[in-house]
Amino acid sequence: MEKLTIKDVDLKGKKVIMRVDFNVPIKDGKITDETRIVAALDTIQYALDKGAKVILLSHLGRPKGEKDPQFSLKPVADRLGELLNNKVYFVDETRGPKVEEAVSELKEGEVLVLENTRFEKGETKNDPELAKYWASLADLHVNDAFGTAHRAHASNVGIADYIPSVAGFLMEKEIEFLQKAVENPEKPYVVILGGAKVSDKIGVINNLLNKADKILIGGAMMFTFLKALDKKVGSSLVEEDKLDVAKEILENAKAKGVEIVLPIDAVIAQKIEAGVEKKTVKIDDGIPEGWMGLDIGLETVSLFKEKISDSKTIVWNGPMGVFEIDDFAFGTEEVAKAIAEVTKKGCISIIGGGDSAAAAEKFGLASEFSHVSTGGGASLEFLEGIELPGISSISEKKNLNERIFILAGNWKMNKTNAEAAEFVSKLIGQIKTQDKFEVIVCPPFTALEKVRDITSTSSIKVGAQNVYYEDKGAYTGEISVNMLKDIGVEYVILGHSERRHIFQESDELINKKLKKVLASGLKPILCVGEQLEEREKGLTFNVVERQIKEALYGLTEEESKKIIIAYEPVWAIGTGKVATPNQAQEVHKFIRDLLKDIFNEEFAKKTTILYGGSIKPNNYLGLFGKPDIDGGLVGGASLTQEFVELANIMKSIIE
């Protein structure tokens, strides 16, 4: 699934709390490299142009949870104002009355920078209280800090548990390019790895052995591989405890048909210093004791150029030598130039942040590549195939190829016939659905036929709030499936918490109703969920599992395919409380995994699972943006204009 971006949401008048990466070098109060600030400008300016009130969060350095003036973001705020040509306000606090007053006074198109997030001990611990506080300041969270995406901190991950989170332009670009390298790279696909340690790249290499055609290895890490092949490497840096790992990587590459290319010569010296004696030796001749390899040689540069000449995708992570010293920068610069050349011919080139990005900047080549990542550690973990918490917390677009998405309104005991007719007539002109996105209204029994008549020529579907399992008979106050079908009803809500707890409906009774509804051809919305006491005792999964298994008892896979499940935590219904997006997602995923165990993976993947419980427009984006939440069963908000807002939110994030 694709992530929601800042372009997918309405920003007008909204307070937007944006996580950026302003971790820039500062000396004597002056910023010495403003690259990261400049990288965030597009997202900030877009939000301002759309009428947002922007609150910026960032860390700077490692103050270890204490206020330290040398790590203040004040110089950054000042410089940001100059770059934006706009007033930028700064508060030297991370929370409290000063912050709240500044936020309340913020106007559309204005920017407020809060003090260094790492002045808070709870930032790096993803403290829920801190995250909830920051979330309370805003309507929307924008994550544009890829450099911290591999860290689960309060400012980039925690906030997303309380308000919707979308990607900024920088984050969007990082995901787009790195996904190309990980998921579907155009071939030939060449990976160039350098840097000091094999241990830093083991996961990346193992993951890329399943995708790359060639892996070129330079930097100090090459000597661990060379020694594993019994080459003499002198005093070069070697990870002795990783020699077996290096051998295993070489063997796996051979078995998978991936070409590992190692240097054939190296530039060596006795010290890592500028101006020292240096010389080039062939690897087969060996490096003398007391000498160490500090760069790849000219023959290796030629070899590497040849290997990448026909590339369609290149990922480069790690320099070829000690490029910070000009005496040992030749290999890194020449490889960078070679990548730039093939990029001009249409190759997608991705520089994996860290030292590689620094080298690209040093040689003035950064603009020549398709993408230079802003996160070294984050890009490495992405390439390794690890799910990054800072990315997984961002809301997702919905893919219509997966399953049907539904917004269902349960009116409960509300609206007379006249009120129902007036309200649904307005909905018809305001709500537009599409394939695999359905809107359902479930009025009281007395208004069902009237509502069905009005909606008959629209895309809005009609459902009932309950039904009995017998066709007819002495069942005072009950309604049969045939009565519902006769007036054109298509859906039926079963097992709603109010039926379970106020009217004492048992799992056995719900099972009978479910079987009858499925046999009749109507589509059931089966409700499950725990009470507050059950959640507090840690019984949520137990309750939900029991309710689902009891409801499905005696049903085949084919019969069960029409069932829509709605998870509705009882403690969140009509209380104003709502499960956080992560709490809801956790249970939805559990339900999908349970269906996989009961039936199979394909069944689970195609089953629509709704969330119900005090849904409002201000919390729905965060809920619906979770991967296993396919819509909402809405109570109070389905009786007002908010229902239209909810439908519009769903349409905006369905691909």
PyMOL commands that set and color helices and strands:
alter all, ss='L'
color gray80, all
select helices_A, chain A and resi 6-8+35-49+69-71+74-84+97-105+117-119+128-136+146-148+158-161+169-182+202-208+222-228+240-256+283-285+298-308+326-328+330-344+354-362+366-368+376-384+389-392+417-430+445-455+481-486+497-501+507-520+532-536+540-552+557-560+570-572+581-598+601-606+617-624+636-639+642-652
alter helices_A, ss='H'
color red, helices_A
select strands_A, chain A and resi 15-19+26-27+30-31+53-57+88-91+111-114+140-143+165-167+189-193+214-217+259-261+265-269+278-282+292-296+313-317+348-351+371-372+405-410+437-442+461-464+491-494+523-528+564-567+609-611+631-634
alter strands_A, ss='S'
color yellow, strands_A
deselect
rebuild
show_as cartoon
